[in-house]
């Protein structure tokens, strides 16, 4: 399976979800690893912006979702 096909199928699946469910799943994926965050940021920027609206508010300022990941990890301890 090619990466482009995989991304297209993933996009179809996530587009079919309700916004709140999709946002929650994106947050969980981003929290998994830095690589997953990079993949989502590169391939699904619209889903990332939907899940983390404060990160997308000012595109001129580079921000990382990692601050959300570390805050979430602290919550689970």
MMTF fields as JSON, N, C-alpha, C and O atoms, coordinates in Angstrom:
{
  "mmtfVersion": "1.0.0",
  "mmtfProducer": "UNKNOWN",
  "numBonds": 307,
  "numAtoms": 308,
  "numGroups": 77,
  "numChains": 1,
  "numModels": 1,
  "chainsPerModel": [1],
  "groupsPerChain": [77],
  "chainIdList": ["A"],
  "bondAtomList": [4, 2, 8, 6, 12, 10, 16, 14, 20, 18, 24, 22, 28, 26, 32, 30, 36, 34, 40, 38, 44, 42, 48, 46, 52, 50, 56, 54, 60, 58, 64, 62, 68, 66, 72, 70, 76, 74, 80, 78, 84, 82, 88, 86, 92, 90, 96, 94, 100, 98, 104, 102, 108, 106, 112, 110, 116, 114, 120, 118, 124, 122, 128, 126, 132, 130, 136, 134, 140, 138, 144, 142, 148, 146, 152, 150, 156, 154, 160, 158, 164, 162, 168, 166, 172, 170, 176, 174, 180, 178, 184, 182, 188, 186, 192, 190, 196, 194, 200, 198, 204, 202, 208, 206, 212, 210, 216, 214, 220, 218, 224, 222, 228, 226, 232, 230, 236, 234, 240, 238, 244, 242, 248, 246, 252, 250, 256, 254, 260, 258, 264, 262, 268, 266, 272, 270, 276, 274, 280, 278, 284, 282, 288, 286, 292, 290, 296, 294, 300, 298, 304, 302],
  "bondOrderList": [1, 1, 1, 1, 1, 1, 1, 1, 1, 1, 1, 1, 1, 1, 1, 1, 1, 1, 1, 1, 1, 1, 1, 1, 1, 1, 1, 1, 1, 1, 1, 1, 1, 1, 1, 1, 1, 1, 1, 1, 1, 1, 1, 1, 1, 1, 1, 1, 1, 1, 1, 1, 1, 1, 1, 1, 1, 1, 1, 1, 1, 1, 1, 1, 1, 1, 1, 1, 1, 1, 1, 1, 1, 1, 1, 1],
  "groupList": [{"groupName": "UNK", "atomNameList": ["N", "CA", "C", "O"], "elementList": ["N", "C", "C", "O"], "formalChargeList": [0, 0, 0, 0], "bondAtomList": [1, 0, 2, 1, 3, 2], "bondOrderList": [1, 1, 2], "singleLetterCode": "X", "chemCompType": "L-PEPTIDE LINKING"}],
  "groupTypeList": [0, 0, 0, 0, 0, 0, 0, 0, 0, 0, 0, 0, 0, 0, 0, 0, 0, 0, 0, 0, 0, 0, 0, 0, 0, 0, 0, 0, 0, 0, 0, 0, 0, 0, 0, 0, 0, 0, 0, 0, 0, 0, 0, 0, 0, 0, 0, 0, 0, 0, 0, 0, 0, 0, 0, 0, 0, 0, 0, 0, 0, 0, 0, 0, 0, 0, 0, 0, 0, 0, 0, 0, 0, 0, 0, 0, 0],
  "groupIdList": [1, 2, 3, 4, 5, 6, 7, 8, 9, 10, 11, 12, 13, 14, 15, 16, 17, 18, 19, 20, 21, 22, 23, 24, 25, 26, 27, 28, 29, 30, 31, 32, 33, 34, 35, 36, 37, 38, 39, 40, 41, 42, 43, 44, 45, 46, 47, 48, 49, 50, 51, 52, 53, 54, 55, 56, 57, 58, 59, 60, 61, 62, 63, 64, 65, 66, 67, 68, 69, 70, 71, 72, 73, 74, 75, 76, 77],
  "secStructList": [7, 7, 2, 2, 2, 2, 2, 2, 2, 2, 2, 2, 2, 2, 2, 6, 1, 7, 2, 2, 2, 2, 2, 2, 2, 2, 2, 2, 2, 2, 2, 2, 7, 2, 2, 2, 2, 2, 2, 2, 2, 2, 2, 7, 2, 2, 2, 2, 2, 2, 2, 7, 2, 2, 2, 2, 1, 7, 6, 6, 1, 7, 7, 7, 6, 2, 2, 2, 2, 2, 2, 2, 2, 2, 2, 6, 7],
  "xCoordList": [0.854, 0.0, 0.903, 1.84, 0.619, 1.426, 1.014, -0.108, 1.924, 1.662, 0.522, -0.324, 0.507, -0.552, -1.93, -2.901, -2.011, -3.28, -3.696, -4.856, -2.744, -3.003, -3.514, -4.491, -2.875, -3.273, -4.668, -5.484, -4.94, -6.263, -7.359, -8.425, -7.099, -8.087, -8.271, -9.389, -7.186, -7.256, -8.063, -8.887, -7.812, -8.53, -10.033, -10.846, -10.396, -11.815, -12.444, -13.542, -11.742, -12.232, -12.413, -13.434, -11.428, -11.503, -12.518, -13.15, -12.679, -13.693, -15.105, -16.008, -15.297, -16.616, -16.987, -18.158, -16.008, -16.267, -16.866, -16.723, -17.537, -17.984, -16.749, -15.719, -16.859, -15.737, -15.141, -13.92, -15.973, -15.467, -14.722, -13.702, -15.227, -14.575, -13.239, -12.227, -13.249, -12.033, -10.963, -9.799, -11.351, -10.401, -9.795, -8.593, -10.623, -10.127, -9.121, -8.084, -9.427, -8.521, -7.196, -6.132, -7.266, -6.042, -5.204, -3.984, -5.846, -5.102, -4.402, -3.253, -5.097, -4.504, -3.316, -2.289, -3.454, -2.357, -1.144, -0.01, -1.384, -0.297, 0.416, 1.631, -0.346, 0.242, 1.112, 1.937, 0.943, 1.702, 3.197, 3.994, 3.581, 5.009, 5.26, 4.354, 6.499, 6.92, 6.797, 6.449, 7.082, 6.955, 5.506, 5.224, 4.597, 3.174, 2.728, 1.963, 3.208, 2.887, 3.361, 2.632, 4.568, 5.115, 4.297, 4.03, 3.901, 3.094, 1.759, 1.345, 1.092, -0.2, -0.009, -0.792, 1.024, 1.296, 1.531, 1.063, 2.255, 2.591, 1.418, 1.15, 0.713, -0.311, -1.734, -2.575, -2.009, -3.371, -3.384, -3.888, -2.845, -2.78, -4.164, -4.314, -5.167, -6.516, -7.081, -7.806, -6.765, -7.227, -6.48, -7.056, -5.211, -4.416, -4.949, -5.07, -5.264, -5.808, -7.164, -7.496, -7.933, -9.234, -9.077, -9.825, -8.116, -7.901, -7.202, -7.434, -6.346, -5.589, -5.742, -4.799, -6.903, -7.143, -6.186, -5.895, -5.7, -4.794, -3.453, -2.785, -3.049, -1.794, -1.928, -0.948, -3.108, -3.323, -3.723, -3.834, -3.941, -4.438, -3.455, -3.86, -2.162, -1.156, -0.1, 0.901, -0.308, 0.637, 2.029, 2.984, 2.169, 3.474, 4.38, 5.602, 3.774, 4.554, 4.647, 3.632, 5.85, 5.962, 5.693, 6.355, 4.731, 4.394, 4.362, 4.16, 4.557, 4.554, 3.414, 3.068, 2.845, 1.794, 2.416, 1.702, 3.732, 4.431, 4.081, 4.078, 3.79, 3.413, 2.111, 1.917, 1.222, -0.023, 0.26, -0.367, 1.201, 1.545, 2.123, 1.744, 3.042, 3.649, 2.63, 2.682, 1.714, 0.677, -0.251, -0.661, -0.565, -1.437, -0.749, -1.383, 0.534, 1.276, 1.347, 1.257, 1.506, 1.548, 0.214, 0.172, -0.867, -2.211, -2.405, -3.074, -1.817, -2.023, -1.119, -1.23, -0.253, 0.669, 0.044, 0.676],
  "yCoordList": [-1.168, 0.0, 1.235, 1.329, 2.153, 3.357, 4.333, 4.285, 5.202, 6.194, 7.126, 7.487, 7.507, 8.406, 7.756, 8.413, 6.479, 5.762, 5.677, 5.913, 5.34, 5.25, 6.587, 6.616, 7.673, 9.009, 9.354, 9.911, 9.026, 9.305, 8.534, 9.083, 7.269, 6.453, 6.962, 7.005, 7.339, 7.898, 9.197, 9.434, 10.029, 11.296, 11.057, 11.744, 10.075, 9.751, 9.31, 9.74, 8.461, 7.942, 9.066, 9.129, 9.94, 11.024, 12.09, 12.698, 12.319, 13.275, 12.802, 13.618, 11.498, 10.937, 11.056, 10.923, 11.302, 11.407, 12.762, 13.738, 12.798, 14.077, 14.868, 14.291, 16.163, 17.04, 16.765, 16.711, 16.593, 16.382, 15.051, 14.972, 14.017, 12.701, 12.774, 12.256, 13.414, 13.561, 14.324, 13.924, 15.407, 16.205, 15.393, 15.47, 14.618, 13.788, 12.75, 12.528, 12.124, 11.118, 11.749, 11.164, 12.934, 13.633, 13.98, 13.813, 14.459, 14.765, 13.52, 13.587, 12.392, 11.14, 10.719, 10.285, 10.845, 10.479, 11.379, 10.902, 12.665, 13.62, 13.339, 13.507, 12.916, 12.618, 11.366, 11.179, 10.512, 9.257, 9.465, 8.878, 10.302, 10.484, 11.733, 12.279, 12.159, 13.304, 12.974, 13.839, 11.723, 11.311, 11.388, 11.828, 10.96, 11.012, 12.468, 12.807, 13.319, 14.743, 15.311, 16.056, 14.962, 15.439, 14.934, 15.679, 13.664, 13.081, 13.812, 14.166, 14.036, 14.737, 16.173, 16.671, 16.829, 18.222, 18.324, 19.266, 17.356, 17.379, 16.985, 17.646, 15.911, 15.339, 15.823, 15.821, 16.237, 16.615, 17.928, 17.962, 18.988, 20.242, 20.782, 21.44, 20.5, 20.992, 20.271, 20.875, 19.002, 18.258, 18.721, 18.794, 19.031, 19.528, 20.882, 21.134, 21.744, 23.066, 22.944, 23.74, 21.963, 21.735, 21.225, 21.633, 20.34, 19.752, 20.708, 20.664, 21.573, 22.527, 23.926, 24.45, 24.531, 25.834, 26.929, 27.849, 26.857, 27.9, 27.856, 28.883, 26.68, 26.556, 27.161, 27.642, 27.138, 27.634, 29.103, 29.708, 29.68, 31.053, 32.06, 32.997, 31.872, 32.807, 32.05, 31.613, 31.889, 31.11, 31.732, 31.039, 33.022, 33.658, 33.216, 33.332, 32.709, 32.245, 30.724, 30.041, 30.187, 28.732, 28.185, 28.584, 27.277, 26.672, 25.174, 24.674, 24.486, 23.035, 22.482, 23.013, 21.421, 20.735, 20.014, 19.542, 19.932, 19.23, 19.787, 19.045, 21.068, 21.627, 21.0, 20.811, 20.678, 20.007, 18.567, 18.037, 17.937, 16.558, 16.467, 15.58, 17.382, 17.324, 17.65, 17.063, 18.565, 18.887, 17.684, 17.382, 17.019, 15.86, 14.714, 14.015, 14.516, 13.45, 13.713, 12.783, 14.971, 15.317, 15.02, 14.625, 15.206, 14.936, 13.464, 13.116, 12.601, 11.169, 10.52, 9.319, 11.273, 10.685, 10.609, 10.145],
  "zCoordList": [0.0, 0.0, 0.0, 0.793, -0.874, -0.944, 0.156, 0.66, 0.512, 1.545, 1.128, 1.946, -0.138, -0.612, -0.496, -0.12, -0.815, -0.696, 0.769, 1.107, 1.631, 3.069, 3.61, 4.358, 3.246, 3.705, 3.186, 3.92, 1.933, 1.364, 2.095, 2.377, 2.401, 3.125, 4.555, 5.069, 5.176, 6.534, 6.531, 7.415, 5.526, 5.409, 5.25, 5.869, 4.415, 4.231, 5.547, 5.903, 6.25, 7.523, 8.552, 9.236, 8.652, 9.632, 9.229, 10.093, 7.946, 7.496, 7.812, 8.0, 7.872, 8.155, 9.636, 9.993, 10.487, 11.931, 12.291, 11.555, 13.437, 13.976, 14.391, 14.739, 14.352, 14.664, 16.047, 16.192, 17.042, 18.404, 18.528, 19.212, 17.875, 17.9, 17.158, 17.631, 16.004, 15.204, 15.992, 16.007, 16.637, 17.416, 18.547, 18.798, 19.228, 20.321, 19.811, 20.436, 18.69, 18.126, 17.692, 17.891, 17.104, 16.687, 17.915, 17.899, 18.976, 20.212, 20.758, 21.196, 20.728, 21.211, 20.343, 20.864, 19.033, 18.14, 18.355, 18.401, 18.485, 18.694, 20.023, 20.132, 21.016, 22.329, 22.314, 23.209, 21.32, 21.242, 21.078, 21.81, 20.114, 19.863, 19.02, 18.39, 19.031, 18.225, 16.73, 15.927, 16.367, 14.964, 14.501, 13.387, 15.359, 15.013, 14.876, 13.973, 15.774, 15.682, 14.348, 13.693, 13.95, 12.673, 11.492, 10.549, 11.546, 10.477, 10.355, 9.251, 11.471, 11.458, 10.974, 10.165, 11.468, 11.077, 9.569, 8.93, 8.999, 7.578, 6.692, 5.688, 7.056, 6.178, 6.459, 5.56, 7.7, 8.091, 8.883, 10.005, 8.323, 9.088, 9.471, 10.501, 8.642, 8.967, 10.182, 10.972, 10.345, 11.52, 12.763, 13.848, 12.605, 13.724, 14.183, 15.382, 13.233, 13.571, 14.254, 15.132, 13.855, 14.469, 15.903, 16.792, 16.128, 17.448, 18.409, 19.617, 17.866, 18.675, 18.089, 17.496, 18.243, 17.613, 18.085, 17.321, 19.296, 19.778, 19.053, 18.931, 18.569, 17.818, 16.43, 15.861, 15.898, 14.537, 14.525, 13.458, 15.699, 15.782, 15.203, 14.516, 15.476, 14.99, 14.197, 14.764, 12.892, 12.101, 12.024, 11.675, 12.341, 12.273, 13.415, 13.327, 14.492, 15.635, 15.606, 15.744, 15.428, 15.44, 16.838, 17.797, 16.962, 18.242, 18.051, 16.945, 19.117, 19.054, 19.876, 20.931, 19.383, 20.113, 21.313, 22.198, 21.336, 22.406, 23.773, 24.755, 23.859, 25.16, 25.638, 26.839, 24.709, 25.071, 25.471, 26.388, 24.787, 25.098, 26.508, 27.272, 26.864, 28.184, 29.274, 30.354, 29.014, 29.983, 30.187, 31.308, 29.103, 29.187, 29.92, 30.711, 29.667, 30.342, 31.838, 32.639, 32.214, 33.633, 34.299, 35.464, 33.57, 34.088, 34.41, 35.383, 33.588, 33.716, 34.765, 35.014, 35.364, 36.363, 37.714, 38.662]
}
